[in-house]
Amino acid sequence: MPAATLTSKGQVTIPKEVREYLRVDAGDRLEFSLEPDGSVRVRRPQRAVGDLYGMLRRRGSEPVSIAEMHQAVLDAVAAEDERSRTKDAARRGEPAPR
């Protein structure tokens, strides 16, 4: 089981094994849930609505349909998944997935 030490400033270095499992890097946000049994759940949060900034109409741009918005979200999620898989493979010294 991975372990870490709390510093006097209240900071913890998350073990590499855990960072890889969560697919997080420096600067990424994490969410903590305090469970009734006294345990703490750590997870990578869902993407924020703010990540979609710029998808709405701007002056000089044409409006897009709901279907086009849906496809743009699917494309962005697929690109993020591919980036994560490629990064994970590189960390393990494996060729990038296709």
N, C-alpha and C positions, 0 to 999 in steps of 0.2 A: 504494500500500500504506500503510495507516495506521501511524503510528509514535508512540512515546511516550518520555519521558525518565524515567530512574530518579532519584529524589531521594536525598539523603544519608541519609534514614530508611528507604530501601528501598521506597518507595511509588511507584506508577505511576498516572497518570490514564489510564484506558482511553478511547481516542478514541470520540466519540459514534457514529460509524459502526459500530464494533465492539459497543458497548453495545446499539444498536438491533438489530443482527443477532442477538445472543444473547438479546435481550429481557430485559435485566437493568436494575435500578435500584439506587440507593443502598441498602445493607443486604443485598442479595442475595448469596448465596454463589456462588463459582466454584470449579471443580476444575481442577487443573493436572496434566498427564501429561508426564513427561520421556520423550521418544522416543529410540530407539537412534541415530538420525541426528543428534542434538544439538538437534533442534527441541523446542518445548514446545507442547502442545495445551491450549487453554483451552476449557472448556465449562461450561454451566449444569448442575448436578447434577440427578439425578432427585429427585422428591419423597421426603422422608424418611418413615419409618414414623410418626415423631412427629406428622406433619401429620394423621394419622388419629385422633389422640387425641380421645376423646369419642364415638367411634362404638361403643364397647363398652358393655355393659350397666352401668347405674348403679342404685342403690337407687331404687325407685319407678318405674322405666321398664320397659317391656315388651321382651322379647327380640325381635330381628329375624332374619329368615331370611338365608341366604347370598345368595339372589336380591336381597333388599332391600339388603344390604350392597354387592353388586355394582353395583346401580343407583345407590346413593349415591356410589360412587367414580366411576362414569361421569358422573353429574351434576356432581360437583366438578371433574373434568377438563374437561368441556365449559364450565363457568363460567370456569375459569382460561384456557382457550383463547380464549373470547369476550373476556375482560378484556384479554388480550395483543393480540388483533387490533384491538380498539377503541383501545387505547393507541397501537399502531403507526400506525393510520390517522390519529389525532389529530396525531401527530408529523409526519406527512407532509402535514397540512392537508386530508385527505380526509374524506368523510362516513364515519360508523361503518358497518361491514359489517352485513348483516342475516342 
